[in-house]
């Protein structure tokens, strides 16, 4: 099962779980008895646990004391469900061995950073599985999509098809991440989907049972009944286990075990499928032979999950899943997951582990444009390119946040181009400058009706080496540049 450290019986694990459950049970029982003593000093004590025959029905407190056993069993069970749900590791050894550390983190609304990044990576892989399956669905799905694309009366189908993957993935990630983050997960989609047969919109809810999800998908596809709908519903379902290869979990050991992160100060930007046109076209990847940059095709379709600090707006955690990294056969692909953290006291990533083949470039490579923004930013993080320059407000928070955190983890940056260029023109130097003053931030959330234009990022410049930034600013300062 996903998230489990072992697939075999572990006596120490079982003993630890029993101790943890018993501790919670008797702690709760003691609390209930204590509450009773506040109302009646003559209430039976915990001694009656071992001499229950002394209990009589002569007063109101003794029957109530007996009922406390049933009340405590119920509340303790609910507490265990709640704690396990928050921790997302039902039988993981860390839930029991690190029980007290977890309680401390829970009180502070925090979780272990290592486990949090792992959970985001698992969410990204489920999203990748959904995106791959929808892209290569069985013939009944393909015929509907192709008909709608060719029918002049159904020009909206292409958008609906893209929305099918985007909305479902976004709602699945909201469901699978920690419940308290649900209201702080943002993306391009509004959680509703237009039916193909009418102008009606329905809310996408993936929190129900497998049968509920099957019913939802049948409604979206004109009540068609097919095996492919049931298979897709199974992948969407929370009961479908996602297991990451061991090397991903091993890479997370770079993060010190004691590092935790406060969930109350985190917001998340999601782009379920960035590079939608390439996703629809479905062509093989094209790689530049000189730089190693993936410049077109399905491999440029990425799942983006970026976390930001709500107070300051800076990107702090990024996970990018290249859902179509390597073809296995005609309809099966393998993912490649990149992650990075950019906390004040913790910059970690797995780039060296998953990109050992990345070549170093002797020449400076400048990327200019705005199509597939995240794919180009990933090229900066992988040091396949030196600078990425965008002079239009054509990218959005969900395009940048994940890649920004990964770039920060290698001491690079994404800066507001207009602001940093104005500063450089006035000072002709970046010496002793705090560049974080000019970085792109992600916490300007509008409480009104969602409008993508509200989340368009300013023209920006991305780099992994500050000397490259100085070089390009020197060139730009001597020339006039127009910003849109």
C-alpha positions as CSV (number, residue, x, y, z in Angstrom):
1,X,0.0,0.0,0.0
2,X,1.1,3.5,-0.7
3,X,2.9,5.2,2.2
4,X,3.6,2.0,4.0
5,X,7.2,1.4,5.0
6,X,6.9,-2.4,5.1
7,X,4.7,-5.0,3.4
8,X,5.3,-7.6,6.1
9,X,4.3,-8.2,9.7
10,X,6.4,-6.2,12.1
11,X,6.0,-7.2,15.8
12,X,7.4,-3.9,17.0
13,X,5.0,-2.0,14.8
14,X,2.1,-3.9,16.2
15,X,3.2,-3.4,19.8
16,X,3.7,0.3,19.2
17,X,0.3,0.6,17.7
18,X,-1.3,-1.2,20.7
19,X,0.5,1.1,23.1
20,X,-0.5,4.2,21.2
21,X,-4.2,3.2,21.0
22,X,-4.3,2.1,24.7
23,X,-2.6,5.4,25.7
24,X,-5.2,7.4,23.9
25,X,-8.1,5.3,25.3
26,X,-7.1,5.6,29.0
27,X,-6.1,9.2,28.6
28,X,-9.6,9.9,27.3
29,X,-11.2,7.9,30.1
30,X,-9.3,9.8,32.7
31,X,-10.4,13.1,31.2
32,X,-14.1,12.0,31.3
33,X,-13.8,11.0,35.0
34,X,-12.1,14.3,35.8
35,X,-15.0,16.2,34.2
36,X,-17.4,14.2,36.4
37,X,-15.5,15.1,39.6
38,X,-16.0,18.8,38.8
39,X,-19.8,18.2,39.3
40,X,-19.7,15.6,42.1
41,X,-16.8,14.9,44.5
42,X,-18.4,11.6,45.4
43,X,-18.1,10.2,41.9
44,X,-16.4,6.8,41.6
45,X,-12.7,6.9,40.8
46,X,-10.6,5.0,38.4
47,X,-10.2,2.4,41.1
48,X,-13.6,1.1,40.0
49,X,-12.0,0.0,36.8
50,X,-10.5,-2.9,38.7
51,X,-13.3,-3.5,41.2
52,X,-16.4,-2.8,39.2
53,X,-18.6,-4.9,41.5
54,X,-18.6,-2.1,43.9
55,X,-20.7,0.0,41.5
56,X,-24.4,0.4,42.6
57,X,-27.3,2.1,41.0
58,X,-28.1,4.1,44.1
59,X,-27.0,7.4,42.8
60,X,-27.0,9.2,39.4
61,X,-23.2,9.3,39.2
62,X,-22.5,5.6,39.2
63,X,-24.6,4.7,36.2
64,X,-23.2,7.7,34.5
65,X,-19.7,6.4,35.3
66,X,-20.6,3.1,33.6
67,X,-21.8,5.0,30.5
68,X,-18.5,6.9,30.4
69,X,-16.9,3.6,29.2
70,X,-19.2,3.6,26.1
71,X,-18.8,7.4,25.5
72,X,-15.1,7.1,25.8
73,X,-14.9,4.2,23.4
74,X,-16.8,6.3,20.8
75,X,-14.8,9.5,21.3
76,X,-11.5,7.6,21.3
77,X,-12.4,5.9,18.1
78,X,-13.4,9.2,16.5
79,X,-10.1,10.7,17.7
80,X,-8.1,7.9,16.2
81,X,-9.9,8.3,12.9
82,X,-9.3,12.1,13.0
83,X,-5.6,11.8,13.9
84,X,-5.0,9.1,11.3
85,X,-6.8,11.1,8.7
86,X,-4.7,14.2,9.4
87,X,-1.5,12.2,9.4
88,X,-2.3,10.3,6.2
89,X,-0.2,7.3,7.3
90,X,-2.7,4.8,8.9
91,X,-0.2,2.0,9.6
92,X,3.0,3.7,9.0
93,X,5.7,3.0,11.6
94,X,6.2,6.8,12.0
95,X,2.7,7.2,13.4
96,X,3.5,5.1,16.4
97,X,7.2,5.4,16.9
98,X,7.1,9.2,16.5
99,X,3.7,9.4,18.3
100,X,4.8,12.1,20.7
101,X,6.5,14.2,18.1
102,X,3.3,13.9,16.0
103,X,1.2,15.2,19.0
104,X,3.5,18.2,19.3
105,X,3.3,18.9,15.6
106,X,-0.5,18.4,15.7
107,X,-0.9,20.9,18.6
108,X,1.1,23.4,16.5
109,X,-0.9,22.6,13.3
110,X,2.3,21.2,11.8
111,X,3.3,18.1,10.0
112,X,6.7,16.6,9.2
113,X,8.1,18.3,6.1
114,X,9.3,14.9,4.7
115,X,5.9,13.4,4.9
116,X,4.2,16.5,3.5
117,X,6.4,16.5,0.4
118,X,5.8,12.7,0.0
119,X,2.0,13.2,0.2
120,X,2.2,16.0,-2.5
121,X,4.3,13.7,-4.7
122,X,1.7,10.9,-4.3
123,X,-1.1,13.3,-5.2
124,X,0.9,14.3,-8.3
125,X,1.3,10.7,-9.4
126,X,-2.5,10.0,-9.0
127,X,-3.0,13.1,-11.1
128,X,-0.6,11.8,-13.7
129,X,-2.4,8.4,-13.7
130,X,-5.7,10.2,-14.3
131,X,-4.3,12.4,-17.1
132,X,-2.7,9.4,-18.8
133,X,-5.9,7.3,-18.7
134,X,-8.1,10.1,-19.9
135,X,-5.7,10.8,-22.8
136,X,-5.7,7.2,-23.9
137,X,-9.3,6.2,-23.1
138,X,-11.0,3.4,-24.8
139,X,-12.7,3.9,-28.2
140,X,-16.1,5.0,-26.8
141,X,-14.5,8.0,-25.1
142,X,-12.4,8.9,-28.1
143,X,-15.3,8.8,-30.5
144,X,-17.3,11.2,-28.4
145,X,-14.4,13.6,-28.1
146,X,-13.5,13.4,-31.8
147,X,-17.2,13.9,-32.8
148,X,-17.5,17.0,-30.6
149,X,-14.3,18.5,-31.9
150,X,-15.4,18.1,-35.6
151,X,-19.0,19.1,-35.0
152,X,-19.4,22.9,-35.5
153,X,-22.3,22.9,-33.0
154,X,-20.0,21.5,-30.3
155,X,-16.9,23.7,-30.6
156,X,-16.8,23.8,-26.8
157,X,-15.9,20.1,-26.5
158,X,-12.2,20.7,-26.7
159,X,-12.4,23.0,-23.7
160,X,-14.7,20.5,-22.0
161,X,-12.3,17.7,-22.6
162,X,-9.5,19.6,-21.2
163,X,-11.7,20.6,-18.3
164,X,-12.5,17.0,-17.6
165,X,-8.9,16.2,-16.8
166,X,-8.2,19.6,-15.1
167,X,-11.2,19.7,-12.9
168,X,-11.1,16.1,-11.8
169,X,-7.4,16.2,-11.0
170,X,-7.8,19.5,-9.1
171,X,-10.7,18.1,-7.0
172,X,-8.8,14.8,-6.4
173,X,-5.8,16.7,-5.0
174,X,-8.1,18.8,-2.8
175,X,-9.5,15.6,-1.4
176,X,-6.2,13.7,-0.9
177,X,-4.2,16.5,0.8
178,X,-4.7,17.4,4.4
179,X,-8.4,18.4,5.1
180,X,-7.5,21.7,6.7
181,X,-5.8,22.8,3.4
182,X,-9.0,22.4,1.3
183,X,-10.0,26.1,1.4
184,X,-6.4,27.2,0.5
185,X,-5.9,25.1,-2.6
186,X,-6.3,27.3,-5.7
187,X,-6.2,26.6,-9.4
188,X,-7.6,27.6,-12.8
189,X,-10.7,25.6,-12.5
190,X,-13.8,26.4,-10.4
191,X,-14.8,22.8,-9.6
192,X,-17.7,22.6,-12.1
193,X,-18.0,21.0,-15.5
194,X,-20.3,21.7,-18.4
195,X,-22.2,18.6,-19.6
196,X,-21.4,17.7,-23.2
197,X,-25.1,17.3,-24.1
198,X,-26.3,20.7,-22.8
199,X,-25.2,24.0,-21.3
200,X,-25.8,22.7,-17.8
201,X,-22.9,22.8,-15.3
202,X,-22.5,20.3,-12.5
203,X,-20.2,20.3,-9.5
204,X,-17.5,17.7,-9.5
205,X,-17.5,15.8,-6.2
206,X,-14.9,13.0,-5.9
207,X,-15.3,12.5,-2.2
208,X,-17.9,9.8,-2.5
209,X,-17.7,6.0,-3.1
210,X,-16.6,4.3,-6.3
211,X,-20.3,3.9,-7.2
212,X,-20.9,7.7,-6.7
213,X,-17.9,8.5,-9.0
214,X,-19.1,6.0,-11.7
215,X,-22.5,7.7,-11.6
216,X,-20.9,11.1,-11.9
217,X,-18.8,10.0,-14.9
218,X,-21.9,8.4,-16.6
219,X,-23.7,11.7,-16.2
220,X,-20.9,13.6,-17.8
221,X,-20.8,11.1,-20.7
222,X,-24.5,10.9,-21.5
223,X,-25.1,7.8,-19.3
224,X,-22.8,5.6,-21.3
225,X,-22.0,2.4,-19.6
226,X,-18.6,1.0,-20.2
227,X,-15.6,-0.6,-18.6
228,X,-13.5,2.4,-19.3
229,X,-15.7,4.6,-17.1
230,X,-15.4,2.1,-14.2
231,X,-11.6,2.0,-14.6
232,X,-11.4,5.7,-14.6
233,X,-13.6,5.8,-11.5
234,X,-11.3,3.3,-9.8
235,X,-8.2,5.5,-10.5
236,X,-10.0,8.6,-9.2
237,X,-11.2,6.7,-6.1
238,X,-9.2,7.3,-2.8
239,X,-9.1,3.5,-2.4
240,X,-6.9,3.2,-5.4
241,X,-3.3,2.8,-4.0
242,X,-0.5,4.9,-5.5
243,X,3.0,3.6,-4.8
244,X,6.0,5.6,-5.7
245,X,9.3,3.9,-6.7
246,X,11.7,3.5,-3.8
247,X,14.2,6.0,-5.1
248,X,11.7,8.9,-4.6
249,X,11.2,8.0,-1.0
250,X,14.9,7.6,-0.6
251,X,15.5,11.1,-2.0
252,X,13.2,12.5,0.7
253,X,15.7,11.4,3.4
254,X,17.7,14.5,2.4
255,X,15.1,16.4,4.5
256,X,16.1,16.1,8.2
257,X,13.5,14.0,10.1
258,X,12.8,16.7,12.7
259,X,11.9,19.4,10.1
260,X,8.2,20.2,10.3
261,X,6.0,22.8,8.5
262,X,3.0,24.8,9.8
263,X,-0.1,23.9,7.6
264,X,-1.9,27.0,8.9
265,X,0.4,29.2,6.9
266,X,0.4,27.3,3.6
267,X,-1.5,28.0,0.4
268,X,-1.3,25.8,-2.8
269,X,-1.5,26.6,-6.5
270,X,-2.3,23.7,-8.8
271,X,-2.1,23.4,-12.6
272,X,-3.5,19.9,-13.3
273,X,-2.2,19.6,-16.8
274,X,0.1,22.4,-18.0
275,X,0.8,22.2,-21.7
276,X,-2.7,21.3,-22.7
277,X,-2.2,21.7,-26.4
278,X,0.6,19.2,-26.4
279,X,-1.5,16.9,-24.2
280,X,-4.3,17.0,-26.7
281,X,-2.1,16.5,-29.8
282,X,-0.5,13.5,-28.1
283,X,2.7,13.5,-30.1
284,X,6.0,12.0,-28.9
285,X,8.5,14.3,-27.2
286,X,11.1,16.3,-29.1
287,X,14.3,17.0,-27.2
288,X,16.9,19.5,-28.2
289,X,20.2,17.6,-28.8
290,X,22.4,20.5,-27.6
291,X,20.7,21.4,-24.4
292,X,18.6,18.4,-23.5
293,X,15.5,20.6,-23.2
294,X,12.2,18.9,-24.0
295,X,10.7,21.4,-26.4
296,X,7.5,19.8,-27.6
297,X,5.2,16.8,-27.4
298,X,3.5,14.9,-24.6
299,X,6.5,15.1,-22.2
300,X,5.9,18.9,-21.9
301,X,2.5,18.2,-20.3
302,X,3.2,18.6,-16.6
303,X,1.3,18.3,-13.3
304,X,2.2,21.3,-11.1
305,X,1.7,21.6,-7.3
306,X,3.3,24.6,-5.7
307,X,3.0,25.7,-2.0
308,X,3.5,29.2,-0.9
309,X,3.8,31.1,2.4
310,X,0.4,32.9,3.0
311,X,1.9,35.7,5.0
312,X,4.8,36.6,2.7
313,X,3.7,35.1,-0.6
314,X,7.0,33.3,-1.4
315,X,7.1,29.9,-3.0
316,X,8.3,27.2,-0.5
317,X,7.6,23.8,-1.9
318,X,7.3,22.6,-5.5
319,X,6.4,19.2,-7.0
320,X,6.4,18.8,-10.8
321,X,5.3,15.5,-12.3
322,X,6.2,14.9,-16.0
323,X,3.3,12.5,-16.5
324,X,4.6,11.4,-20.0
325,X,8.3,11.2,-19.3
326,X,9.0,7.8,-21.0
327,X,6.9,5.7,-23.2
328,X,6.5,2.0,-22.1
329,X,4.2,0.9,-25.0
330,X,1.6,2.4,-27.3
331,X,-0.6,3.7,-24.6
332,X,1.5,3.5,-21.4
333,X,3.9,6.1,-20.1
334,X,6.1,6.4,-17.0
335,X,6.3,9.6,-14.9
336,X,9.3,11.6,-13.6
337,X,8.8,13.6,-10.4
338,X,10.8,16.6,-9.5
339,X,10.5,18.2,-6.0
340,X,12.2,21.0,-4.1
341,X,11.8,22.9,-0.9
342,X,12.8,26.5,-0.2
343,X,12.3,27.1,3.5
344,X,14.5,29.6,5.2
345,X,16.4,26.8,7.0
346,X,15.9,24.0,4.5
347,X,16.7,24.0,0.8
348,X,16.4,20.4,-0.6
349,X,15.6,18.8,-3.9
350,X,15.9,15.5,-5.9
351,X,17.3,17.0,-9.1
352,X,20.6,15.2,-8.9
353,X,18.9,11.9,-8.3
354,X,16.4,12.0,-11.2
355,X,18.5,14.0,-13.7
356,X,21.9,12.5,-13.6
357,X,22.0,12.6,-17.4
358,X,21.6,16.4,-17.6
359,X,24.5,17.9,-19.5
360,X,26.2,21.1,-18.6
361,X,26.2,23.8,-21.2
362,X,29.3,25.8,-22.0
363,X,27.3,28.4,-23.8
364,X,24.6,30.6,-22.2
365,X,21.1,29.6,-23.3
366,X,18.3,32.2,-23.2
367,X,14.7,31.1,-23.3
368,X,12.2,33.7,-24.5
369,X,8.5,33.4,-24.7
370,X,5.5,32.3,-22.7
371,X,4.2,29.0,-24.2
372,X,4.6,26.0,-21.8
373,X,6.0,28.3,-19.1
374,X,6.5,25.7,-16.5
375,X,8.4,23.4,-18.9
376,X,10.9,26.3,-19.6
377,X,11.2,27.1,-15.9
378,X,12.0,23.4,-15.3
379,X,14.8,23.8,-17.8
380,X,16.2,26.6,-15.6
381,X,16.0,24.4,-12.5
382,X,17.8,21.5,-14.4
383,X,20.4,24.0,-15.5
384,X,19.7,23.2,-19.2
385,X,19.2,26.9,-19.8
386,X,20.6,30.0,-18.0
387,X,17.9,32.6,-18.2
388,X,14.2,32.6,-19.0
389,X,12.8,36.0,-19.9
390,X,9.1,36.9,-20.2
391,X,8.1,40.4,-21.2
392,X,4.3,39.9,-21.1
393,X,1.9,39.2,-18.2
394,X,1.0,35.9,-20.0
395,X,1.8,33.4,-17.2
396,X,-0.3,32.8,-14.0
397,X,0.4,31.9,-10.4
398,X,-0.4,28.2,-11.1
399,X,2.2,28.2,-13.9
400,X,5.1,29.5,-11.7
401,X,4.7,28.5,-8.1
402,X,5.9,24.9,-8.2
403,X,8.9,25.6,-10.5
404,X,9.7,28.8,-8.5
405,X,10.2,26.7,-5.3
406,X,12.4,24.2,-7.1
407,X,14.5,27.0,-8.6
408,X,14.9,28.6,-5.2
409,X,16.1,25.2,-3.8
410,X,19.2,25.6,-6.1
411,X,19.6,29.2,-5.1
412,X,18.1,30.6,-8.2
413,X,15.2,33.1,-8.4
414,X,12.2,34.4,-10.4
415,X,12.1,38.2,-10.2
416,X,9.7,40.9,-11.4
417,X,11.6,42.0,-14.5
418,X,10.3,45.5,-14.6
419,X,11.2,46.2,-10.9
420,X,14.7,44.6,-11.0
421,X,15.5,46.3,-14.4
422,X,14.5,49.7,-13.1
423,X,16.7,49.2,-10.0
424,X,19.6,48.1,-12.1
425,X,19.3,51.1,-14.4
426,X,19.6,53.4,-11.4
427,X,22.3,51.6,-9.6
428,X,24.3,49.7,-12.2
429,X,25.0,47.0,-9.7
430,X,23.4,44.1,-7.7
431,X,26.1,44.0,-5.0
432,X,24.6,43.6,-1.5
433,X,21.1,43.6,-2.9
434,X,18.4,41.6,-1.2
435,X,16.8,40.1,-4.4
436,X,13.9,38.7,-2.4
437,X,12.4,42.2,-2.5
438,X,11.8,41.7,-6.2
439,X,10.7,38.1,-6.3
440,X,7.3,37.0,-7.7
441,X,4.8,36.3,-4.9
442,X,1.6,34.2,-4.8
443,X,-0.5,35.3,-1.9
444,X,-2.6,38.0,-3.5
445,X,-5.9,36.0,-3.5
446,X,-9.1,37.7,-4.5
447,X,-12.2,37.0,-2.4
448,X,-14.5,38.0,-5.2
449,X,-15.6,36.0,-8.3
450,X,-12.7,34.0,-9.8
451,X,-11.1,35.7,-12.7
452,X,-7.8,34.3,-14.2
453,X,-6.6,37.8,-15.1
454,X,-6.4,38.6,-11.3
455,X,-3.6,36.0,-11.0
456,X,-1.5,36.9,-14.1
457,X,2.1,37.3,-13.0
458,X,4.1,40.4,-13.9
459,X,6.8,40.1,-16.6
460,X,9.6,38.1,-15.0
461,X,13.1,36.8,-15.4
462,X,14.2,33.4,-14.1
463,X,17.8,32.2,-13.6
464,X,19.8,29.7,-11.5
465,X,23.1,31.8,-11.4
466,X,23.2,35.4,-10.2
467,X,26.0,36.2,-12.6
468,X,23.7,35.3,-15.5
469,X,21.2,37.8,-14.1
470,X,23.8,40.6,-13.9
471,X,24.9,39.8,-17.5
472,X,21.4,39.9,-19.0
473,X,20.4,43.0,-17.0
474,X,23.5,44.8,-18.3
475,X,22.3,44.1,-21.9
476,X,18.7,45.0,-21.2
477,X,19.6,48.2,-19.5
478,X,21.4,49.5,-22.6
479,X,18.3,48.8,-24.7
480,X,14.7,49.8,-24.6
481,X,12.3,47.0,-23.7
482,X,8.6,47.1,-24.0
483,X,6.4,45.4,-21.3
484,X,2.8,44.3,-21.9
